[in-house]
């Protein structure tokens, strides 16, 4: 599975609470503080508005298969 423009658009259509929940899941997959992730939802939204699918796929490739899969599941609405 790869990041698609549809996935990015779907995330951007979420309200702040829903996007924060997604970002917390992604942060957990990265080993980041969930509290810090929730506090930085606006920054995450801003990053998403500027990122292309190719940008995000390059980032995911650099993280390794397991982490990338967890992040993709969170972005696509699946629970890991």
Contact map, one row per residue, 1 for C-alpha under 8 A:
11100000000000000000000000000000000000000000000000000000000000000000100100000000
11110000000000000000000000000000000000000000000000000000100000000000000100000000
11111011000000000000000000000000000000000000000000001101100000000000000100000000
01111111000000000000000000000000000000000000000000001000000000000000000000000000
00111111100000000000000000000000000000000000000000011000000000000000000000000000
00011111110000000000000000000000000000000000000000000000000000000000000000000000
00111111111000000000000000000000000000000000000000000000000000000000000000110000
00111111111100000000000000000000000000000000000100001000000000000000000000000000
00001111111110000000000000000000000000000000000000000000000000000000000000000000
00000111111111000000000000000000000000000000000000000000000000000000000000000000
00000011111111000010000000000000000000000000000000000000000000000000000000100000
00000001111111100010000000000000000000000000100110000000000000000000000000000000
00000000111111100000000000000000000000000000000000000000000000000000000000000000
00000000011111111110000000000000000000000000000000000000000000000000000000000000
00000000000111111110000000000000000000000000000000000000000000000000000000000000
00000000000001111111000000000000000000001100000000000000000000000000000000000000
00000000000001111111100000000000000000000000000000000000000000000000000000000000
00000000000001111111110000000000000000000000000000000000000000000000000000000000
00000000001101111111111000000000000000001000100000000000000000000000000000000000
00000000000000011111111100000000000011001000000000000000000000000000000000000000
00000000000000001111111110000000000001000000000000000000000000000000000000000000
00000000000000000111111111000000000000000000000000000000000000000000000001100000
00000000000000000011111111100000000011001001000000000000000000000000000000000000
00000000000000000001111111110000011011000000000000000000000000000000000000000000
00000000000000000000111111111000010000000000000000000000000000000000001001000000
00000000000000000000011111111100000000000000000000000000000000000000011001100000
00000000000000000000001111111111110010000000000000000000000000000000000000000000
00000000000000000000000111111111110000000000000000000000000000000000000000000000
00000000000000000000000011111111000000000000000000000000000000000010011000000000
00000000000000000000000001111111000000000000000000000000000000000010000000000000
00000000000000000000000000111111100000000000000000000000000000000000000000000000
00000000000000000000000000111111110110000000000000000000000000000000000000000000
00000000000000000000000000110011111110000000000000000000000000000000000000000000
00000000000000000000000110110001111111000000000000000000000000000000000000000000
00000000000000000000000100000000111111100000000000000000000000000000000000000000
00000000000000000000000000000001111111110000000000000000000000000000000000000000
00000000000000000001001100100001111111111000000000000000000000000000000000000000
00000000000000000001101100000000011111111000000000000000000000000000000000000000
00000000000000000000000000000000001111111000000000000000000000000000000000000000
00000000000000000000000000000000000111111111000000000000000000000000000000000000
00000000000000010011001000000000000011111111100000000000000000000000000000000000
00000000000000010000000000000000000000011111110000000000000000000000000000000000
00000000000000000000000000000000000000011111111000000000000000000000000000000000
00000000000000000000001000000000000000011111111100000000000000000000000000000000
00000000000100000010000000000000000000001111111110000000000000000000000000000000
00000000000000000000000000000000000000000111111111000000000000000000000000000000
00000000000000000000000000000000000000000011111111100000000000000000000000000000
00000001000100000000000000000000000000000001111111110000000000000000000000000000
00000000000100000000000000000000000000000000111111100000000000000000000000000000
00000000000000000000000000000000000000000000011111110000000000000000000000000000
00000000000000000000000000000000000000000000001111111011000000000000000000000000
00001000000000000000000000000000000000000000000101111111000000000000000000000000
00111001000000000000000000000000000000000000000000111111100000000000000000000000
00100000000000000000000000000000000000000000000000011111110000000000000000000000
00000000000000000000000000000000000000000000000000111111111000000000000000000000
00100000000000000000000000000000000000000000000000111111111100000000000000000000
01100000000000000000000000000000000000000000000000001111111110000000000000000000
00000000000000000000000000000000000000000000000000000111111111000000000000000000
00000000000000000000000000000000000000000000000000000011111111100000000000000000
00000000000000000000000000000000000000000000000000000001111111111011000000000000
00000000000000000000000000000000000000000000000000000000111111111001000000000000
00000000000000000000000000000000000000000000000000000000011111110000000000000000
00000000000000000000000000000000000000000000000000000000001111111011000000000000
00000000000000000000000000000000000000000000000000000000000111111111000000000000
00000000000000000000000000000000000000000000000000000000000110111111100000000000
00000000000000000000000000000000000000000000000000000000000000011111110000000000
00000000000000000000000000001100000000000000000000000000000100111111111000000000
00000000000000000000000000000000000000000000000000000000000110111111111100000000
10000000000000000000000000000000000000000000000000000000000000001111111110000000
00000000000000000000000001001000000000000000000000000000000000000111111111000001
00000000000000000000000011001000000000000000000000000000000000000011111111100000
11100000000000000000000000000000000000000000000000000000000000000001111111110000
00000000000000000000000000000000000000000000000000000000000000000000111111111111
00000000000000000000010011000000000000000000000000000000000000000000011111111111
00000010001000000000010001000000000000000000000000000000000000000000001111111100
00000010000000000000000000000000000000000000000000000000000000000000000111111100
00000000000000000000000000000000000000000000000000000000000000000000000011111110
00000000000000000000000000000000000000000000000000000000000000000000000011111111
00000000000000000000000000000000000000000000000000000000000000000000000011001111
00000000000000000000000000000000000000000000000000000000000000000000010011000111
